[in-house]
Amino acid sequence: METFIYSGMESGTVTTTRSSLFKPVSNYQEILNEFENCYAAEDGKPQGDKLFWLASKSNDGIILVVNDCIMANNYKDDEDSEGIINFMKSNGNSDAIIEFMTNHQEELCAADLIEFLALPGQTITIQITDLEAGNTEYEMTT
């Protein structure tokens, strides 16, 4: 699978996004793996080369850490939506990821990925840790 998602943060910035405990969709691990395969990790990134890691996994749900805050993609400024869809289909991406990326073509935040993985009707606390710009915390409802 060809990578087409990469960090939208300035090089060298250490930023992570952490969720509170939430109930994920049943196929969340498949979705995480697919996003991971499409993410081009920055060489030498202090967080490592993985986009996601599970801080906690239990019967009550998961706590997810995303080793980024804002992501970009190769097609951010491309107005050819059909071309983007065709690329992702030929890349072996699932229909769910194609629809998600089509809806988040211009800006893709880590919280969007968390919301995509969460079952509806939950309130999730999002904590963004940015070693240069400071920390942020807010709640989102799925």
N, C-alpha and C positions, 0 to 999 in steps of 0.2 A: 504494500500500500504506500503510495506516495504521500509525503508530508505536504501540508498546505496551510497549517495553522502555526503561528509563531508568536513569541511574546511581543506585545505592543508597548512594553515598558522600555525606558531608556536602558541601554546596556550598563550592567553593573548594579542596577537597583535591585535590592532584595525585598520582594513583596510576596506575601502569602495571604490567601483568603481561606478562612476556616468557618465551617458551619457548626451550629449546635446540633444536637442529636435530632435526626429526622428519619422517618420511614421512607425507604427508597422504593422505586418501581422494581418489579421482580427481576428484570433483566439488566439492572444497573451495572453489574460487573462487565457484561458484554459492551455496554455503552461506554464505560470507562476505558476499556481496552481499545475500542475503536477510536475514541478521541486521542488516546495515548499514541496510537499508531499514526495519527495524522498530525501530531505536534512535533515541530522541529525544535528540539531543545537547543538552547544557546550553549556553545562550547564554553566550558569554564564557569557556568552559572553556579553560584554558591549553593543553591538549593538542590543541585543535582540535576540529573537528566530526566527525571520523571515529572509529569504534569500533576498527577494525583497521588495521594497516599491516604489510606484509611487510618485515622487516628484512633478510631474505635469501631468495633463491629460486634453487635449482640442481637438478641431477639427483639430488643427495643428499637433498633435502627442502627444508623451509622453516623459517625462524625467524619466529614470529609475535609481534607486540606488540599487546596489547589495551589501549586507553587507558582502562582502568577496572580494578577488582578485584572489586567486588560490584555486581550489577545487580538491579533490581527490575522488576516488571511491573504493569500495571494490575489484574491479577487475583490478586495475592499473597494477599489475604485472602478471596477468593471461593471458596466451597465448591461452586459450580455448575460442575463440570468439563465437563459437557455444553455449557453456555453458552460456556465458554472455547473449547472445540473448535469449536463452531459459528461463533464470531467469527473464529477463525483461518482456517477454511475459507472463509468469505465474504471474508476479507481477502486471499485468494490465497496463503496460506502452504502450503508443501509438506507432504506427509505426514511427512517426516523431521523438519521443524521443529516440527510440531504434536506429534509424539510426544516430542521432546526437551523442549519447553516444558511439556508435561503432566507429565513426570518431574521438572522443575525449577521447579515452580510457586512454591514458597515461597522458595527461595534459588537464585540463579544467580551462580556465580562464573566469572571469566574462565577459570580452569583447567578448568572443566566444558566450556567452548566448545572449548578446545584439545584436550581428551580426545576430544570428539565428532568433531573434524576429523582425528584421528590414526588411522593404521592400528593394529590390535591388535598386542600383543607388543613394545612399545617402552617404554623408560624415558626420560622427558622431565624435564629440570630446569626448574622453574618459579621465576622470580625476580620478586618483587613489590617494587616501589619505591614507597614512600609517603613523601613529603617531610615529613609531619607525624608519622607513627607509627614510621618506621624501615623497614628493609628485611628481607625474609624470603626464604629460599631452601629449596626442598624438591624431592624427586623423586616422580614418580608413574609408575605402570606402567599402560599401556593394555591 
